[in-house]
Amino acid sequence: MSKKKYYSYICIILLTVVSLSLVWEFWLETPVQVFLDEGFEPESLAERWEYIITITFFVCLALIYPVIMGGKLIAKQDRYYDEIKRLSERDHLTGLYNRRKINEDLVREVSRSKRYGHTFSTILLDIDCFKETNDEFGHTVGDELLVKISEIIGNAVRASDIVGRWGGDEILILCPETNSGDAYFLAEKLRKCIEGHKFGVGYKAVSVGVSEYESDDDIESIVVKTDKALYLAKQQGKNRVVRAA
């Protein structure tokens, strides 16, 4: 339950009690009491308001504890929900979006592009000679390298770009409202940032594939095109960006 909904219920309870008190004091009490006791004398207006104010005061006191504890429980629930959501969407090692989340974003972007005629591009990045790094220095060092490269990419992309770990040492970047030319420019920027950074294992490089969504594409075809462009970058000598034809 959200805080807004919970506090709405608290307000409804308070308003219900106050409303019933008003109805009783000003409309129901006199006829009911006269019916039960012919000698009943109605209270003065001041006494009636005193009764209503007293009831309201004690109801407010009674609701203080539920309001405080309920607010704390809802805040804790919201924190747990946010953490579960974060864990379900994020890669445990790099902190980037995981493949499931990035795939959901791809589905949404393809659907939006088909409906409104917009375009988007994808960038698939792979660390050159990553297996050799793992073999020479161990998987712990390889993991540290992947984390650092993910951090560099996360800091270099635009706010609108969506970055996720696609698998192994492959990182997929979804660029909404971006043609292949602009995506290529971004990919080159990322490649140069990584190439110029000295890691614990020395200088490293990445190969990158870029492709733009076309009207006859679906999720599978856009990823396949990007992957083929990445494969060409590897074939052509690595440490380069290749744009899908």
FIKOLZA-1660 file (N, C-alpha, C; in steps of 0.1 Angstrom, whole numbers, plus 5000, padded with zeros to 4 digits):
% residues 245
   i   px   py   pz ch aa at
   1 5008 4988 5000  A  M  N
   1 5000 5000 5000  A  M CA
   1 5009 5012 5000  A  M  C
   2 5005 5022 4992  A  S  N
   2 5013 5035 4991  A  S CA
   2 5010 5043 5003  A  S  C
   3 5019 5053 5007  A  K  N
   3 5017 5062 5018  A  K CA
   3 5004 5070 5015  A  K  C
   4 5003 5075 5003  A  K  N
   4 4991 5083 5000  A  K CA
   4 4978 5076 5002  A  K  C
   5 4977 5064 4999  A  K  N
   5 4965 5056 5001  A  K CA
   5 4963 5053 5016  A  K  C
   6 4974 5050 5023  A  Y  N
   6 4973 5047 5037  A  Y CA
   6 4968 5060 5045  A  Y  C
   7 4974 5071 5042  A  Y  N
   7 4970 5083 5049  A  Y CA
   7 4956 5088 5045  A  Y  C
   8 4951 5084 5033  A  S  N
   8 4938 5087 5028  A  S CA
   8 4928 5079 5037  A  S  C
   9 4931 5066 5040  A  Y  N
   9 4923 5058 5049  A  Y CA
   9 4922 5064 5063  A  Y  C
  10 4933 5069 5068  A  I  N
  10 4933 5075 5081  A  I CA
  10 4924 5088 5081  A  I  C
  11 4925 5096 5071  A  C  N
  11 4917 5108 5070  A  C CA
  11 4902 5104 5069  A  C  C
  12 4899 5093 5061  A  I  N
  12 4885 5089 5060  A  I CA
  12 4880 5084 5073  A  I  C
  13 4888 5077 5081  A  I  N
  13 4883 5073 5095  A  I CA
  13 4880 5085 5103  A  I  C
  14 4889 5095 5103  A  L  N
  14 4887 5107 5111  A  L CA
  14 4875 5114 5107  A  L  C
  15 4873 5116 5094  A  L  N
  15 4861 5124 5089  A  L CA
  15 4849 5116 5091  A  L  C
  16 4849 5103 5091  A  T  N
  16 4837 5095 5094  A  T CA
  16 4833 5097 5108  A  T  C
  17 4842 5096 5118  A  V  N
  17 4839 5098 5132  A  V CA
  17 4833 5112 5134  A  V  C
  18 4840 5122 5128  A  V  N
  18 4835 5136 5130  A  V CA
  18 4821 5138 5124  A  V  C
  19 4819 5132 5112  A  S  N
  19 4806 5133 5105  A  S CA
  19 4795 5126 5114  A  S  C
  20 4798 5114 5119  A  L  N
  20 4788 5107 5127  A  L CA
  20 4784 5115 5140  A  L  C
  21 4795 5121 5145  A  S  N
  21 4792 5129 5157  A  S CA
  21 4783 5141 5154  A  S  C
  22 4786 5147 5143  A  L  N
  22 4777 5159 5139  A  L CA
  22 4763 5155 5137  A  L  C
  23 4762 5143 5129  A  V  N
  23 4748 5139 5126  A  V CA
  23 4741 5135 5139  A  V  C
  24 4748 5129 5148  A  W  N
  24 4741 5125 5161  A  W CA
  24 4737 5137 5169  A  W  C
  25 4747 5146 5171  A  E  N
  25 4744 5158 5179  A  E CA
  25 4733 5167 5174  A  E  C
  26 4733 5169 5161  A  F  N
  26 4724 5180 5155  A  F CA
  26 4712 5174 5148  A  F  C
  27 4711 5161 5146  A  W  N
  27 4700 5156 5139  A  W CA
  27 4693 5144 5146  A  W  C
  28 4701 5135 5151  A  L  N
  28 4695 5123 5156  A  L CA
  28 4693 5122 5171  A  L  C
  29 4701 5129 5179  A  E  N
  29 4701 5127 5194  A  E CA
  29 4687 5131 5199  A  E  C
  30 4683 5143 5196  A  T  N
  30 4670 5148 5202  A  T CA
  30 4658 5139 5199  A  T  C
  31 4655 5136 5186  A  P  N
  31 4644 5127 5184  A  P CA
  31 4645 5113 5190  A  P  C
  32 4657 5108 5190  A  V  N
  32 4659 5095 5196  A  V CA
  32 4657 5095 5212  A  V  C
  33 4663 5105 5218  A  Q  N
  33 4662 5107 5232  A  Q CA
  33 4648 5110 5237  A  Q  C
  34 4641 5119 5229  A  V  N
  34 4627 5122 5232  A  V CA
  34 4619 5110 5231  A  V  C
  35 4621 5101 5221  A  F  N
  35 4614 5089 5220  A  F CA
  35 4616 5079 5232  A  F  C
  36 4629 5079 5237  A  L  N
  36 4632 5070 5248  A  L CA
  36 4628 5076 5261  A  L  C
  37 4629 5089 5262  A  D  N
  37 4627 5096 5275  A  D CA
  37 4619 5109 5273  A  D  C
  38 4607 5109 5276  A  E  N
  38 4598 5121 5273  A  E CA
  38 4603 5134 5281  A  E  C
  39 4610 5132 5292  A  G  N
  39 4615 5143 5299  A  G CA
  39 4629 5148 5295  A  G  C
  40 4634 5143 5284  A  F  N
  40 4648 5147 5279  A  F CA
  40 4648 5161 5275  A  F  C
  41 4658 5168 5279  A  E  N
  41 4660 5182 5276  A  E CA
  41 4673 5183 5267  A  E  C
  42 4671 5189 5255  A  P  N
  42 4683 5190 5246  A  P CA
  42 4694 5198 5252  A  P  C
  43 4707 5194 5248  A  E  N
  43 4718 5201 5252  A  E CA
  43 4719 5214 5245  A  E  C
  44 4727 5223 5251  A  S  N
  44 4729 5236 5245  A  S CA
  44 4739 5235 5233  A  S  C
  45 4739 5245 5224  A  L  N
  45 4748 5244 5213  A  L CA
  45 4763 5243 5217  A  L  C
  46 4767 5250 5228  A  A  N
  46 4780 5249 5233  A  A CA
  46 4784 5235 5237  A  A  C
  47 4775 5229 5244  A  E  N
  47 4777 5215 5249  A  E CA
  47 4778 5205 5237  A  E  C
  48 4770 5207 5227  A  R  N
  48 4771 5199 5215  A  R CA
  48 4785 5200 5208  A  R  C
  49 4789 5212 5206  A  W  N
  49 4803 5214 5200  A  W CA
  49 4814 5209 5209  A  W  C
  50 4812 5210 5222  A  E  N
  50 4822 5205 5231  A  E CA
  50 4823 5190 5230  A  E  C
  51 4812 5183 5228  A  Y  N
  51 4812 5169 5226  A  Y CA
  51 4819 5165 5213  A  Y  C
  52 4816 5172 5203  A  I  N
  52 4822 5169 5190  A  I CA
  52 4837 5172 5190  A  I  C
  53 4841 5183 5196  A  I  N
  53 4856 5186 5197  A  I CA
  53 4863 5175 5205  A  I  C
  54 4856 5171 5216  A  T  N
  54 4863 5161 5225  A  T CA
  54 4864 5148 5218  A  T  C
  55 4854 5144 5211  A  I  N
  55 4855 5131 5203  A  I CA
  55 4866 5132 5193  A  I  C
  56 4866 5143 5186  A  T  N
  56 4876 5145 5175  A  T CA
  56 4890 5144 5181  A  T  C
  57 4892 5151 5193  A  F  N
  57 4905 5151 5199  A  F CA
  57 4910 5137 5203  A  F  C
  58 4901 5130 5209  A  F  N
  58 4905 5116 5213  A  F CA
  58 4907 5107 5202  A  F  C
  59 4900 5108 5191  A  V  N
  59 4902 5100 5179  A  V CA
  59 4915 5103 5173  A  V  C
  60 4919 5116 5173  A  C  N
  60 4932 5120 5168  A  C CA
  60 4943 5114 5176  A  C  C
  61 4941 5114 5189  A  L  N
  61 4951 5108 5198  A  L CA
  61 4953 5093 5195  A  L  C
  62 4941 5087 5193  A  A  N
  62 4941 5072 5190  A  A CA
  62 4948 5069 5177  A  A  C
  63 4947 5078 5168  A  L  N
  63 4953 5076 5154  A  L CA
  63 4968 5079 5153  A  L  C
  64 4973 5086 5163  A  I  N
  64 4987 5090 5163  A  I CA
  64 4997 5078 5161  A  I  C
  65 4995 5068 5169  A  Y  N
  65 5003 5056 5168  A  Y CA
  65 5002 5049 5155  A  Y  C
  66 4990 5046 5150  A  P  N
  66 4988 5040 5137  A  P CA
  66 4995 5048 5126  A  P  C
  67 4993 5061 5127  A  V  N
  67 4999 5070 5116  A  V CA
  67 5014 5069 5116  A  V  C
  68 5020 5070 5128  A  I  N
  68 5035 5069 5129  A  I CA
  68 5040 5055 5124  A  I  C
  69 5035 5045 5131  A  M  N
  69 5040 5031 5128  A  M CA
  69 5036 5027 5113  A  M  C
  70 5024 5031 5109  A  G  N
  70 5020 5027 5095  A  G CA
  70 5029 5034 5085  A  G  C
  71 5033 5047 5088  A  G  N
  71 5042 5054 5079  A  G CA
  71 5056 5048 5078  A  G  C
  72 5061 5043 5090  A  K  N
  72 5074 5037 5090  A  K CA
  72 5073 5023 5083  A  K  C
  73 5063 5016 5085  A  L  N
  73 5062 5003 5078  A  L CA
  73 5061 5004 5063  A  L  C
  74 5053 5014 5058  A  I  N
  74 5052 5017 5044  A  I CA
  74 5065 5022 5038  A  I  C
  75 5072 5030 5046  A  A  N
  75 5085 5035 5041  A  A CA
  75 5095 5023 5040  A  A  C
  76 5095 5014 5049  A  K  N
  76 5103 5002 5049  A  K CA
  76 5099 4993 5037  A  K  C
  77 5086 4992 5035  A  Q  N
  77 5081 4984 5024  A  Q CA
  77 5086 4990 5010  A  Q  C
  78 5085 5003 5009  A  D  N
  78 5090 5010 4997  A  D CA
  78 5105 5008 4995  A  D  C
  79 5113 5008 5005  A  R  N
  79 5127 5005 5004  A  R CA
  79 5130 4991 4999  A  R  C
  80 5122 4982 5005  A  Y  N
  80 5124 4968 5001  A  Y CA
  80 5120 4966 4986  A  Y  C
  81 5109 4972 4983  A  Y  N
  81 5104 4971 4969  A  Y CA
  81 5114 4977 4959  A  Y  C
  82 5120 4989 4962  A  D  N
  82 5130 4995 4954  A  D CA
  82 5142 4987 4952  A  D  C
  83 5146 4980 4964  A  E  N
  83 5158 4972 4963  A  E CA
  83 5156 4959 4955  A  E  C
  84 5144 4953 4957  A  I  N
  84 5141 4941 4949  A  I CA
  84 5140 4945 4934  A  I  C
  85 5134 4956 4931  A  K  N
  85 5133 4961 4917  A  K CA
  85 5147 4963 4911  A  K  C
  86 5156 4970 4919  A  R  N
  86 5169 4972 4915  A  R CA
  86 5177 4959 4912  A  R  C
  87 5176 4950 4921  A  L  N
  87 5183 4937 4920  A  L CA
  87 5177 4929 4908  A  L  C
  88 5164 4931 4905  A  S  N
  88 5159 4923 4894  A  S CA
  88 5162 4929 4880  A  S  C
  89 5167 4942 4880  A  E  N
  89 5170 4949 4867  A  E CA
  89 5185 4950 4865  A  E  C
  90 5193 4948 4876  A  R  N
  90 5207 4952 4875  A  R CA
  90 5216 4939 4874  A  R  C
  91 5227 4940 4867  A  D  N
  91 5237 4930 4867  A  D CA
  91 5245 4930 4880  A  D  C
  92 5246 4919 4886  A  H  N
  92 5252 4919 4900  A  H CA
  92 5267 4923 4900  A  H  C
  93 5274 4922 4889  A  L  N
  93 5288 4925 4889  A  L CA
  93 5291 4940 4885  A  L  C
  94 5285 4944 4874  A  T  N
  94 5288 4957 4868  A  T CA
  94 5279 4968 4873  A  T  C
  95 5267 4964 4878  A  G  N
  95 5257 4974 4882  A  G CA
  95 5249 4980 4870  A  G  C
  96 5253 4976 4858  A  L  N
  96 5245 4980 4846  A  L CA
  96 5232 4972 4846  A  L  C
  97 5223 4976 4837  A  Y  N
  97 5211 4968 4835  A  Y CA
  97 5214 4954 4830  A  Y  C
  98 5206 4944 4834  A  N  N
  98 5209 4931 4830  A  N CA
  98 5202 4928 4816  A  N  C
  99 5204 4917 4811  A  R  N
  99 5199 4913 4798  A  R CA
  99 5184 4914 4797  A  R  C
 100 5178 4909 4808  A  R  N
 100 5163 4909 4808  A  R CA
 100 5157 4923 4807  A  R  C
 101 5163 4932 4814  A  K  N
 101 5159 4946 4814  A  K CA
 101 5161 4953 4801  A  K  C
 102 5173 4951 4796  A  I  N
 102 5177 4958 4783  A  I CA
 102 5168 4952 4772  A  I  C
 103 5165 4939 4773  A  N  N
 103 5156 4933 4763  A  N CA
 103 5142 4939 4764  A  N  C
 104 5137 4942 4776  A  E  N
 104 5124 4949 4778  A  E CA
 104 5124 4962 4771  A  E  C
 105 5135 4970 4773  A  D  N
 105 5137 4983 4767  A  D CA
 105 5137 4982 4752  A  D  C
 106 5143 4972 4747  A  L  N
 106 5144 4970 4732  A  L CA
 106 5130 4968 4727  A  L  C
 107 5122 4959 4734  A  V  N
 107 5108 4957 4730  A  V CA
 107 5100 4970 4730  A  V  C
 108 5102 4978 4740  A  R  N
 108 5094 4990 4741  A  R CA
 108 5098 5000 4730  A  R  C
 109 5112 5000 4727  A  E  N
 109 5116 5010 4717  A  E CA
 109 5112 5006 4703  A  E  C
 110 5112 4993 4700  A  V  N
 110 5108 4988 4687  A  V CA
 110 5093 4991 4685  A  V  C
 111 5085 4988 4695  A  S  N
 111 5071 4991 4695  A  S CA
 111 5068 5006 4693  A  S  C
 112 5075 5014 4700  A  R  N
 112 5074 5029 4698  A  R CA
 112 5078 5034 4685  A  R  C
 113 5089 5028 4679  A  S  N
 113 5093 5032 4666  A  S CA
 113 5084 5028 4655  A  S  C
 114 5078 5016 4656  A  K  N
 114 5068 5011 4646  A  K CA
 114 5055 5020 4647  A  K  C
 115 5052 5024 4659  A  R  N
 115 5039 5032 4660  A  R CA
 115 5041 5046 4656  A  R  C
 116 5052 5053 4659  A  Y  N
 116 5053 5067 4657  A  Y CA
 116 5063 5070 4645  A  Y  C
 117 5070 5060 4640  A  G  N
 117 5079 5062 4629  A  G CA
 117 5092 5068 4633  A  G  C
 118 5096 5067 4646  A  H  N
 118 5108 5072 4651  A  H CA
 118 5119 5062 4648  A  H  C
 119 5132 5066 4651  A  T  N
 119 5143 5056 4649  A  T CA
 119 5151 5055 4662  A  T  C
 120 5159 5046 4663  A  F  N
 120 5169 5044 4674  A  F CA
 120 5180 5036 4669  A  F  C
 121 5191 5036 4676  A  S  N
 121 5203 5028 4672  A  S CA
 121 5207 5019 4684  A  S  C
 122 5215 5009 4681  A  T  N
 122 5221 5000 4691  A  T CA
 122 5236 5000 4689  A  T  C
 123 5243 4999 4700  A  I  N
 123 5257 4998 4700  A  I CA
 123 5261 4985 4708  A  I  C
 124 5269 4976 4702  A  L  N
 124 5273 4964 4709  A  L CA
 124 5288 4965 4711  A  L  C
 125 5293 4964 4723  A  L  N
 125 5307 4966 4726  A  L CA
 125 5313 4954 4732  A  L  C
 126 5325 4950 4727  A  D  N
 126 5331 4938 4733  A  D CA
 126 5346 4941 4736  A  D  C
 127 5350 4936 4747  A  I  N
 127 5364 4939 4751  A  I CA
 127 5374 4930 4743  A  I  C
 128 5383 4936 4737  A  D  N
 128 5393 4929 4729  A  D CA
 128 5402 4920 4738  A  D  C
 129 5405 4908 4734  A  C  N
 129 5414 4899 4742  A  C CA
 129 5410 4897 4756  A  C  C
 130 5397 4897 4759  A  F  N
 130 5393 4896 4773  A  F CA
 130 5396 4882 4779  A  F  C
 131 5395 4872 4770  A  K  N
 131 5398 4858 4775  A  K CA
 131 5413 4857 4779  A  K  C
 132 5421 4863 4771  A  E  N
 132 5436 4863 4774  A  E CA
 132 5439 4870 4787  A  E  C
 133 5431 4881 4790  A  T  N
 133 5433 4888 4802  A  T CA
 133 5429 4879 4814  A  T  C
 134 5418 4872 4812  A  N  N
 134 5414 4862 4823  A  N CA
 134 5424 4851 4825  A  N  C
 135 5429 4846 4814  A  D  N
 135 5439 4835 4814  A  D CA
 135 5452 4839 4821  A  D  C
 136 5456 4851 4818  A  E  N
 136 5469 4856 4823  A  E CA
 136 5468 4861 4837  A  E  C
 137 5458 4868 4840  A  F  N
 137 5457 4875 4854  A  F CA
 137 5447 4869 4863  A  F  C
 138 5438 4861 4858  A  G  N
 138 5427 4855 4866  A  G CA
 138 5414 4862 4864  A  G  C
 139 5403 4855 4868  A  H  N
 139 5390 4860 4866  A  H CA
 139 5387 4872 4875  A  H  C
 140 5393 4872 4886  A  T  N
 140 5390 4884 4895  A  T CA
 140 5395 4897 4889  A  T  C
 141 5407 4896 4883  A  V  N
 141 5412 4908 4876  A  V CA
 141 5403 4911 4864  A  V  C
 142 5399 4900 4857  A  G  N
 142 5391 4902 4845  A  G CA
 142 5377 4909 4849  A  G  C
 143 5372 4905 4861  A  D  N
 143 5359 4911 4866  A  D CA
 143 5362 4926 4869  A  D  C
 144 5373 4929 4875  A  E  N
 144 5376 4943 4878  A  E CA
 144 5378 4951 4866  A  E  C
 145 5383 4945 4855  A  L  N
 145 5384 4952 4843  A  L CA
 145 5371 4955 4837  A  L  C
 146 5362 4945 4837  A  L  N
 146 5349 4947 4832  A  L CA
 146 5341 4957 4840  A  L  C
 147 5342 4957 4853  A  V  N
 147 5336 4967 4861  A  V CA
 147 5340 4981 4858  A  V  C
 148 5354 4983 4856  A  K  N
 148 5359 4996 4853  A  K CA
 148 5355 5001 4839  A  K  C
 149 5355 4992 4829  A  I  N
 149 5350 4996 4816  A  I CA
 149 5335 5000 4816  A  I  C
 150 5328 4993 4824  A  S  N
 150 5313 4996 4825  A  S CA
 150 5312 5010 4831  A  S  C
 151 5320 5013 4841  A  E  N
 151 5319 5026 4848  A  E CA
 151 5323 5037 4838  A  E  C
 152 5333 5035 4830  A  I  N
 152 5337 5045 4820  A  I CA
 152 5326 5047 4810  A  I  C
 153 5320 5036 4805  A  I  N
 153 5309 5038 4796  A  I CA
 153 5297 5045 4802  A  I  C
 154 5293 5041 4814  A  G  N
 154 5282 5047 4821  A  G CA
 154 5284 5062 4823  A  G  C
 155 5297 5067 4825  A  N  N
 155 5300 5081 4827  A  N CA
 155 5300 5089 4813  A  N  C
 156 5302 5081 4802  A  A  N
 156 5304 5088 4789  A  A CA
 156 5292 5089 4781  A  A  C
 157 5282 5080 4783  A  V  N
 157 5270 5080 4775  A  V CA
 157 5261 5092 4779  A  V  C
 158 5251 5094 4771  A  R  N
 158 5241 5105 4773  A  R CA
 158 5231 5100 4783  A  R  C
 159 5224 5109 4789  A  A  N
 159 5214 5106 4799  A  A CA
 159 5202 5097 4794  A  A  C
 160 5200 5099 4781  A  S  N
 160 5189 5092 4775  A  S CA
 160 5193 5078 4770  A  S  C
 161 5205 5075 4770  A  D  N
 161 5210 5061 4766  A  D CA
 161 5208 5051 4777  A  D  C
 162 5205 5039 4772  A  I  N
 162 5203 5028 4782  A  I CA
 162 5214 5018 4780  A  I  C
 163 5221 5015 4791  A  V  N
 163 5233 5006 4790  A  V CA
 163 5231 4993 4798  A  V  C
 164 5234 4982 4792  A  G  N
 164 5232 4969 4799  A  G CA
 164 5243 4959 4795  A  G  C
 165 5245 4950 4804  A  R  N
 165 5254 4939 4801  A  R CA
 165 5247 4928 4793  A  R  C
 166 5251 4926 4781  A  W  N
 166 5243 4917 4772  A  W CA
 166 5247 4903 4775  A  W  C
 167 5260 4901 4779  A  G  N
 167 5265 4887 4782  A  G CA
 167 5280 4887 4782  A  G  C
 168 5286 4880 4792  A  G  N
 168 5300 4879 4792  A  G CA
 168 5306 4893 4793  A  G  C
 169 5315 4896 4783  A  D  N
 169 5321 4910 4783  A  D CA
 169 5314 4919 4772  A  D  C
 170 5302 4915 4768  A  E  N
 170 5295 4923 4758  A  E CA
 170 5286 4933 4765  A  E  C
 171 5286 4945 4761  A  I  N
 171 5278 4956 4766  A  I CA
 171 5269 4962 4755  A  I  C
 172 5256 4962 4757  A  L  N
 172 5247 4968 4747  A  L CA
 172 5242 4981 4752  A  L  C
 173 5242 4991 4742  A  I  N
 173 5238 5004 4745  A  I CA
 173 5226 5007 4736  A  I  C
 174 5215 5011 4741  A  L  N
 174 5203 5014 4734  A  L CA
 174 5202 5030 4733  A  L  C
 175 5202 5035 4721  A  C  N
 175 5202 5050 4719  A  C CA
 175 5189 5054 4713  A  C  C
 176 5179 5058 4721  A  P  N
 176 5166 5063 4715  A  P CA
 176 5168 5076 4707  A  P  C
 177 5160 5077 4697  A  E  N
 177 5160 5089 4689  A  E CA
 177 5173 5093 4683  A  E  C
 178 5181 5082 4679  A  T  N
 178 5194 5084 4674  A  T CA
 178 5197 5077 4661  A  T  C
 179 5202 5083 4651  A  N  N
 179 5205 5076 4639  A  N CA
 179 5218 5070 4640  A  N  C
 180 5222 5062 4630  A  S  N
 180 5234 5054 4630  A  S CA
 180 5247 5063 4630  A  S  C
 181 5245 5075 4624  A  G  N
 181 5257 5084 4623  A  G CA
 181 5260 5090 4637  A  G  C
 182 5250 5094 4644  A  D  N
 182 5252 5099 4658  A  D CA
 182 5256 5088 4667  A  D  C
 183 5251 5076 4665  A  A  N
 183 5255 5064 4673  A  A CA
 183 5269 5061 4671  A  A  C
 184 5273 5061 4658  A  Y  N
 184 5287 5059 4655  A  Y CA
 184 5297 5069 4662  A  Y  C
 185 5293 5081 4662  A  F  N
 185 5301 5091 4669  A  F CA
 185 5302 5088 4684  A  F  C
 186 5291 5084 4690  A  L  N
 186 5291 5080 4704  A  L CA
 186 5300 5068 4706  A  L  C
 187 5299 5058 4697  A  A  N
 187 5307 5046 4699  A  A CA
 187 5322 5049 4698  A  A  C
 188 5325 5058 4688  A  E  N
 188 5340 5062 4687  A  E CA
 188 5344 5069 4700  A  E  C
 189 5336 5077 4705  A  K  N
 189 5339 5084 4718  A  K CA
 189 5342 5074 4729  A  K  C
 190 5333 5064 4730  A  L  N
 190 5335 5054 4740  A  L CA
 190 5348 5046 4738  A  L  C
 191 5351 5042 4725  A  R  N
 191 5363 5035 4721  A  R CA
 191 5375 5042 4725  A  R  C
 192 5375 5055 4722  A  K  N
 192 5387 5063 4726  A  K CA
 192 5389 5065 4741  A  K  C
 193 5378 5067 4748  A  C  N
 193 5379 5068 4763  A  C CA
 193 5385 5055 4769  A  C  C
 194 5381 5044 4764  A  I  N
 194 5386 5031 4769  A  I CA
 194 5401 5029 4764  A  I  C
 195 5403 5032 4752  A  E  N
 195 5417 5030 4746  A  E CA
 195 5427 5039 4754  A  E  C
 196 5423 5051 4758  A  G  N
 196 5432 5060 4765  A  G CA
 196 5433 5058 4780  A  G  C
 197 5426 5049 4785  A  H  N
 197 5426 5047 4800  A  H CA
 197 5436 5035 4803  A  H  C
 198 5444 5038 4813  A  K  N
 198 5454 5028 4817  A  K CA
 198 5448 5020 4829  A  K  C
 199 5445 5007 4826  A  F  N
 199 5439 4998 4837  A  F CA
 199 5450 4992 4845  A  F  C
 200 5446 4984 4854  A  G  N
 200 5455 4976 4863  A  G CA
 200 5463 4966 4854  A  G  C
 201 5458 4962 4843  A  V  N
 201 5465 4952 4834  A  V CA
 201 5471 4959 4822  A  V  C
 202 5471 4973 4823  A  G  N
 202 5477 4980 4812  A  G CA
 202 5466 4986 4803  A  G  C
 203 5469 4990 4791  A  Y  N
 203 5459 4996 4782  A  Y CA
 203 5451 4985 4775  A  Y  C
 204 5438 4987 4774  A  K  N
 204 5429 4978 4767  A  K CA
 204 5421 4985 4756  A  K  C
 205 5415 4977 4748  A  A  N
 205 5407 4982 4737  A  A CA
 205 5394 4975 4735  A  A  C
 206 5385 4981 4728  A  V  N
 206 5372 4974 4725  A  V CA
 206 5369 4975 4711  A  V  C
 207 5361 4965 4706  A  S  N
 207 5356 4965 4693  A  S CA
 207 5341 4968 4694  A  S  C
 208 5336 4975 4684  A  V  N
 208 5322 4980 4686  A  V CA
 208 5314 4978 4673  A  V  C
 209 5302 4974 4674  A  G  N
 209 5293 4973 4663  A  G CA
 209 5281 4983 4665  A  G  C
 210 5277 4990 4654  A  V  N
 210 5266 4999 4655  A  V CA
 210 5256 4996 4644  A  V  C
 211 5243 4997 4647  A  S  N
 211 5233 4996 4637  A  S CA
 211 5221 5005 4641  A  S  C
 212 5213 5008 4630  A  E  N
 212 5201 5017 4632  A  E CA
 212 5189 5009 4629  A  E  C
 213 5178 5011 4636  A  Y  N
 213 5166 5004 4634  A  Y CA
 213 5160 5008 4621  A  Y  C
 214 5154 4999 4614  A  E  N
 214 5147 5001 4601  A  E CA
 214 5133 4995 4603  A  E  C
 215 5124 5000 4594  A  S  N
 215 5110 4997 4596  A  S CA
 215 5106 4982 4596  A  S  C
 216 5115 4974 4589  A  D  N
 216 5112 4960 4588  A  D CA
 216 5119 4952 4599  A  D  C
 217 5126 4959 4608  A  D  N
 217 5133 4952 4619  A  D CA
 217 5124 4948 4630  A  D  C
 218 5128 4937 4637  A  D  N
 218 5122 4933 4649  A  D CA
 218 5134 4933 4660  A  D  C
 219 5131 4928 4672  A  I  N
 219 5141 4928 4682  A  I CA
 219 5153 4919 4678  A  I  C
 220 5150 4907 4673  A  E  N
 220 5160 4898 4669  A  E CA
 220 5169 4904 4658  A  E  C
 221 5163 4909 4648  A  S  N
 221 5170 4914 4636  A  S CA
 221 5179 4926 4640  A  S  C
 222 5175 4935 4648  A  I  N
 222 5183 4947 4652  A  I CA
 222 5195 4942 4659  A  I  C
 223 5194 4932 4668  A  V  N
 223 5205 4927 4676  A  V CA
 223 5215 4919 4667  A  V  C
 224 5209 4911 4658  A  V  N
 224 5217 4904 4648  A  V CA
 224 5226 4913 4640  A  V  C
 225 5220 4924 4635  A  K  N
 225 5227 4934 4627  A  K CA
 225 5239 4940 4634  A  K  C
 226 5236 4943 4647  A  T  N
 226 5246 4950 4655  A  T CA
 226 5257 4940 4658  A  T  C
 227 5253 4927 4661  A  D  N
 227 5263 4917 4664  A  D CA
 227 5272 4914 4651  A  D  C
 228 5266 4914 4639  A  K  N
 228 5274 4912 4627  A  K CA
 228 5284 4924 4625  A  K  C
 229 5280 4936 4628  A  A  N
 229 5289 4947 4627  A  A CA
 229 5300 4946 4637  A  A  C
 230 5297 4941 4649  A  L  N
 230 5308 4939 4659  A  L CA
 230 5318 4928 4654  A  L  C
 231 5312 4917 4648  A  Y  N
 231 5321 4907 4643  A  Y CA
 231 5330 4912 4632  A  Y  C
 232 5325 4921 4624  A  L  N
 232 5334 4927 4613  A  L CA
 232 5345 4935 4619  A  L  C
 233 5341 4942 4630  A  A  N
 233 5352 4950 4637  A  A CA
 233 5363 4941 4642  A  A  C
 234 5359 4930 4647  A  K  N
 234 5369 4920 4652  A  K CA
 234 5377 4915 4640  A  K  C
 235 5371 4912 4630  A  Q  N
 235 5377 4906 4618  A  Q CA
 235 5387 4916 4612  A  Q  C
 236 5384 4929 4612  A  Q  N
 236 5392 4939 4606  A  Q CA
 236 5403 4944 4615  A  Q  C
 237 5406 4937 4626  A  G  N
 237 5417 4941 4634  A  G CA
 237 5415 4945 4648  A  G  C
 238 5402 4946 4652  A  K  N
 238 5398 4950 4666  A  K CA
 238 5401 4965 4668  A  K  C
 239 5397 4969 4680  A  N  N
 239 5399 4983 4684  A  N CA
 239 5394 4993 4674  A  N  C
 240 5381 4990 4669  A  R  N
 240 5375 4999 4659  A  R CA
 240 5360 4998 4660  A  R  C
 241 5353 5007 4654  A  V  N
 241 5339 5008 4653  A  V CA
 241 5334 5005 4639  A  V  C
 242 5325 4996 4637  A  V  N
 242 5320 4993 4624  A  V CA
 242 5305 4995 4624  A  V  C
 243 5300 5002 4614  A  R  N
 243 5285 5005 4613  A  R CA
 243 5279 4995 4604  A  R  C
 244 5268 4989 4607  A  A  N
 244 5261 4979 4599  A  A CA
 244 5257 4986 4586  A  A  C
 245 5258 4978 4575  A  A  N
 245 5255 4984 4562  A  A CA
 245 5240 4985 4560  A  A  C
% end
